Each structure stands twice: as C-alpha cells, then as structure tokens.
Amino acid sequence: MGSVLAAPFVDFVYFCPLYRHTVLTMAMFNNSGLPGGIHGDVLNATPTEPDDVARLVEEIKGRAKNSIKYGNFPESIQLYTKAIELLPTNAILYANRSMCHCTMGSTDSAVKDAEKATELDPSYPKGYYRLGSAHFKAGNYVEAKASLEKGL
C-alpha cells in the first residue's frame, strides 16, 4: 500500500480512517477523485455569467472549508483549484489553497500560492501569514520572518 501513495500521505494513512479512504480513492483515479463524485456538479460546471460564477465560487469555498474540517486536504485543493480557474484574481482562494498545500507538506506549492495571493492583494495580511507559514515549514526562516513582518 505504501508504494501506491505519495510520501506526504503515508503518515496520515495510518492515523485517520477518513483520510486513508480519501487518499486511496484519489490514488486509484490519478488524483482526480471519483468520476462524477460528490463534487462533480461544481467541478464540471462552466458558468458564463458573472453572478453565476460568484455563486459557484461561494459554493466551492463552502465545500472546501468543510473538507478541511474533516482533514480532507486533497479534496480541498481540488475544489480551490476549480474556484481559482473560475476567479483567478481572488487572493483568498490562493491563500486558502496555500494553507492546504502547507498542511500536506507541499511547501513549494504553498509558497507559490501564497506569493500569488500577496501579488493579487498586497493589503491582505493573511496572504503574508500563509507565505510566512509556508517558508517556515520549508525551513526558510529568514524568508518566513520577512513575510510575516511585511504582513503587519
């Protein structure tokens, strides 16, 4: 079983039955989730009207937050990725996805998303917090301190 899963998942697989199920499911379908799974409605939606996009992004954010609540970070990343496709100028979406990546140990992705969040909205302090957290987890303490100070 360990050879099927990526290294960041291995520790979680044995401690959280819900997370173990999610990881195994994600691995079986090339990390794309179950075909037509519970989020297929939002992941496959392609709204064109601005109001419809905004409503869909809010729905996706709610589902992603719920996934985070249950420790399902791969699912949250998938949801935030869809939201970013729909609304690529929203710093909050990048900051939230950064937190998911950071929690899973994907610090390069976490830094990239947090940098994008601070680029999109330099007045958003949580973007700098996410950037500092990602740098800290990666062991880049000087960059972490600078990011956190910039967010003050």
C-alpha positions as CSV (number, residue, x, y, z in Angstrom):
1,M,0.0,0.0,0.0
2,G,2.8,2.5,0.8
3,S,4.2,2.2,-2.7
4,V,0.9,3.4,-4.2
5,L,0.8,6.6,-2.1
6,A,2.9,9.7,-2.3
7,A,5.2,10.2,0.7
8,P,3.3,13.1,2.3
9,F,0.3,10.8,2.7
10,V,1.9,7.9,4.4
11,D,1.8,9.3,7.9
12,F,-1.8,10.3,7.6
13,V,-3.0,7.0,6.1
14,Y,-2.5,5.1,9.3
15,F,-3.9,7.7,11.7
16,C,-7.1,8.9,10.1
17,P,-9.5,6.4,8.6
18,L,-11.4,9.1,6.6
19,Y,-8.2,10.5,5.2
20,R,-6.9,7.0,4.4
21,H,-10.1,6.3,2.4
22,T,-9.7,9.6,0.5
23,V,-6.0,9.0,-0.2
24,L,-6.6,5.6,-1.5
25,T,-9.5,6.8,-3.7
26,M,-7.5,9.7,-5.0
27,A,-4.6,7.3,-5.8
28,M,-6.9,4.9,-7.7
29,F,-8.1,7.6,-10.0
30,N,-4.9,9.5,-10.7
31,N,-5.6,12.1,-8.0
32,S,-8.7,13.3,-9.8
33,G,-11.3,12.0,-7.3
34,L,-14.1,9.6,-8.2
35,P,-15.6,10.1,-11.6
36,G,-18.8,12.0,-11.0
37,G,-18.1,12.1,-7.3
38,I,-19.9,14.2,-4.7
39,H,-18.4,17.4,-6.1
40,G,-18.8,16.5,-9.8
41,D,-21.6,19.1,-10.0
42,V,-19.3,22.0,-9.1
43,L,-16.1,20.7,-10.6
44,N,-17.7,20.2,-14.0
45,A,-19.8,23.4,-14.0
46,T,-18.9,26.1,-16.5
47,P,-20.9,29.2,-15.7
48,T,-20.5,32.2,-18.0
49,E,-22.5,35.0,-16.2
50,P,-20.5,36.9,-13.5
51,D,-23.3,36.3,-10.9
52,D,-23.3,32.6,-11.6
53,V,-19.5,32.4,-11.3
54,A,-19.7,34.3,-8.0
55,R,-22.4,31.9,-6.7
56,L,-20.4,28.8,-7.8
57,V,-17.2,30.1,-6.2
58,E,-19.0,30.6,-2.9
59,E,-20.4,27.1,-3.1
60,I,-17.0,25.7,-3.8
61,K,-15.4,27.7,-0.9
62,G,-18.0,26.3,1.5
63,R,-17.4,22.7,0.3
64,A,-13.6,23.2,0.6
65,K,-13.9,24.5,4.1
66,N,-16.0,21.5,5.0
67,S,-13.4,19.2,3.5
68,I,-10.7,21.0,5.6
69,K,-12.8,20.5,8.7
70,Y,-12.6,16.7,8.1
71,G,-8.9,16.8,7.2
72,N,-9.5,16.0,3.5
73,F,-6.9,18.4,2.1
74,P,-6.5,16.8,-1.3
75,E,-10.2,17.3,-1.9
76,S,-9.9,20.9,-0.7
77,I,-7.1,21.6,-3.1
78,Q,-9.1,20.2,-6.0
79,L,-12.0,22.4,-5.0
80,Y,-9.9,25.6,-4.6
81,T,-8.2,24.8,-7.9
82,K,-11.6,24.9,-9.6
83,A,-12.5,28.1,-7.9
84,I,-9.3,29.7,-9.0
85,E,-10.0,28.6,-12.6
86,L,-13.3,30.5,-12.3
87,L,-12.0,33.5,-10.4
88,P,-8.2,33.8,-10.9
89,T,-7.9,37.3,-9.3
90,N,-9.2,36.2,-5.9
91,A,-6.3,36.3,-3.4
92,I,-8.3,34.5,-0.7
93,L,-8.6,31.4,-2.9
94,Y,-4.9,31.2,-3.4
95,A,-4.2,31.8,0.3
96,N,-6.6,29.0,1.3
97,R,-5.1,26.6,-1.2
98,S,-1.7,27.5,0.1
99,M,-2.7,26.5,3.6
100,C,-3.9,23.1,2.3
101,H,-0.6,22.5,0.5
102,C,1.4,23.6,3.5
103,T,-0.6,21.2,5.8
104,M,0.2,18.4,3.4
105,G,3.9,19.3,3.3
106,S,3.9,20.5,-0.3
107,T,5.8,23.7,0.7
108,D,6.8,24.7,-2.9
109,S,3.2,24.8,-3.9
110,A,2.2,26.5,-0.7
111,V,4.8,29.2,-1.2
112,K,3.8,29.7,-4.9
113,D,0.1,30.1,-4.0
114,A,0.9,32.4,-1.1
115,E,3.1,34.6,-3.3
116,K,0.3,34.8,-5.8
117,A,-2.1,35.8,-3.0
118,T,0.2,38.7,-1.9
119,E,0.7,39.7,-5.5
120,L,-3.0,39.9,-6.2
121,D,-3.8,41.8,-2.9
122,P,-0.8,43.3,-1.2
123,S,-3.2,44.6,1.6
124,Y,-4.4,41.1,2.5
125,P,-2.4,40.2,5.7
126,K,-3.4,36.5,5.7
127,G,-1.6,36.2,2.4
128,Y,1.7,37.1,4.1
129,Y,0.8,34.9,7.0
130,R,0.4,31.9,4.6
131,L,3.6,32.9,2.9
132,G,5.5,33.0,6.2
133,S,4.0,29.7,7.3
134,A,5.0,28.0,4.1
135,H,8.5,29.4,4.3
136,F,8.8,28.4,7.9
137,K,7.6,24.8,7.2
138,A,10.2,24.6,4.4
139,G,12.9,25.7,6.8
140,N,13.4,29.1,5.2
141,Y,13.3,31.1,8.4
142,V,14.7,34.3,7.1
143,E,12.0,34.5,4.3
144,A,9.4,33.4,6.9
145,K,10.3,36.3,9.2
146,A,10.4,38.8,6.3
147,S,7.0,37.6,5.0
148,L,5.3,37.8,8.4
149,E,6.8,41.3,9.1
150,K,5.5,42.5,5.7
151,G,2.0,41.5,6.6
152,L,1.9,43.6,9.8
